[in-house]
Amino acid sequence: MLGRPSEAADRADRILDAAAELTVRLGSRKVTIDDIAQRADIGKGTVYLHWRTKQQLFEALFVREAVIYIETLLGELRRDPSVVLPHRMISTLFLVVSRRPVLRALLTGNLPLLQGRMAESATRGNELLATARFHEVMLRYGLFRDDVEHLMYGLTATQAGFYLLDTVAPVPDEPDLVAKAEALAHIVRHAYEPAVPPGPQMIAAAAAEIIALYDTLIPPYRELLYGAYPIRQD
């Protein structure tokens, strides 16, 4: 988990909280530094002490959401390695995203400016490499079926449907969030996983590799987010 913030890093989080709230409500293009400063109850100049431009501030906002996303997954894997099973991992992350308005807006295409910042992020190369290695680990340990053509395309399309359906058309008798996550888990389990899952030792080994892989993303994210203001670890 992230260490205890310094006073300046805590202030940075307050600014990002204000930016997140305003961005989801108004859209990233309409939000100004003045708006963010006013919502955070600080001076405009204080915002510029942390980020010289609006672009840098929005990149920091994405980075913080990414840290929360990754650290939630790592925490669940450390608590219970069987979360590495695709249906459990994907449904867990569906709940994380659905409960984080900025992450949800990013995935549903409601924040195009912030999506642009994400694509231009200085950590983008590391993210792409981690994604490729993640897929390799999951396949190597037999966590996905080996007889599904274009497996990653199908899996991505399945997840996207659950995120985007609410934005496309109303659904009668729409289930609650937990029921949606359970439905997603059911589809992933039966469409993309082998009938007999790997044994406990294989699951534990796969979880350990995924944890080690995503642990490498956290330090550069921290550096982008709080670089000038070290995190206290006391």
Summary of the structure (lengths in Angstrom):
residues: 234
radius of gyration: 19.1
end to end distance: 12.6
largest distance: 58.8
contacts: 693
relative contact order: 0.16
helix: 73%
strand: 1%
